């Protein structure tokens, strides 16, 4: 939701809601690679840092969406 252009300045088109499934699968893959049967918040963050910037279209074509994703992840609290 934080990549919604109505919520975050500078974003023209945010990550679609369907990307949640891809984010979860990516985090699960990281957990399996680490030989764990559970996903950690760091798995989710690492996956988000790789996946979400490719799904976000910025208003300024020279802007880097990785900065927006990092800023969002920095303020999201781990449950």
QUINORMO-V344519 format. One record per residue. N is the residue number from 0. PHI is phi in whole degrees, -180 to 180 (NA if undefined). PSI is psi in radians with two decimals (999 if undefined). OMEGA is omega in radians with two decimals (* if undefined). Layout:
N,PHI,PSI,OMEGA / N,PHI,PSI,OMEGA
This chain:
0,NA,-0.49,-3.10 / 1,-70,-0.28,3.10 / 2,-90,0.07,3.09 / 3,-66,2.23,-3.11 / 4,-60,-0.36,3.10 / 5,-78,-0.27,-3.11 / 6,-106,-0.48,-3.06 / 7,-127,2.11,-3.12 / 8,-66,2.47,3.07 / 9,97,-0.21,-3.14 / 10,-96,2.27,3.08 / 11,-89,-0.76,3.12 / 12,-143,2.16,-3.08 / 13,-90,3.13,3.12 / 14,-69,2.32,3.12 / 15,-65,2.63,3.13 / 16,-59,-0.48,3.13 / 17,-68,-0.23,3.13 / 18,-71,-0.19,3.12 / 19,-59,-0.73,3.12 / 20,-62,-0.74,3.11 / 21,-66,-0.64,3.11 / 22,-64,-0.77,3.13 / 23,-64,-0.79,-3.14 / 24,-63,-0.68,3.10 / 25,-64,-0.73,3.11 / 26,-65,-0.67,3.09 / 27,-64,-0.69,3.12 / 28,-63,-0.72,3.09 / 29,-62,-0.72,3.13 / 30,-63,-0.76,3.12 / 31,-64,-0.70,3.12 / 32,-61,-0.61,3.11 / 33,-85,0.13,3.14 / 34,59,0.70,3.06 / 35,-114,2.64,3.10 / 36,-99,0.21,-3.12 / 37,-141,2.72,3.14 / 38,-100,2.42,3.09 / 39,-104,2.84,3.05 / 40,-57,-0.58,3.11 / 41,-66,-0.59,3.06 / 42,-62,-0.75,-3.14 / 43,-66,-0.77,3.13 / 44,-62,-0.80,-3.14 / 45,-61,-0.75,3.13 / 46,-65,-0.76,-3.14 / 47,-62,-0.70,3.14 / 48,-65,-0.48,3.12 / 49,-89,-0.72,-3.01 / 50,-83,-0.89,-2.98 / 51,-63,-0.69,3.13 / 52,-60,-0.47,3.13 / 53,-77,-0.23,-3.10 / 54,-103,-0.11,-3.06 / 55,-104,2.33,3.07 / 56,-108,2.13,-3.09 / 57,-90,2.64,3.08 / 58,-63,-0.77,3.10 / 59,-91,2.02,-3.09 / 60,-62,-0.33,3.12 / 61,-90,-0.13,-3.14 / 62,-75,2.57,-3.12 / 63,-101,2.02,-3.12 / 64,-66,-0.27,3.11 / 65,-63,-0.58,3.11 / 66,-65,-0.72,3.10 / 67,-64,-0.79,-3.13 / 68,-63,-0.76,3.12 / 69,-62,-0.74,3.13 / 70,-63,-0.71,3.12 / 71,-65,-0.81,-3.11 / 72,-65,-0.51,3.13 / 73,-67,-0.46,-3.09 / 74,-103,-0.15,3.13 / 75,-78,2.20,3.14 / 76,-83,2.45,3.07 / 77,-78,2.24,-3.12 / 78,-67,999,*
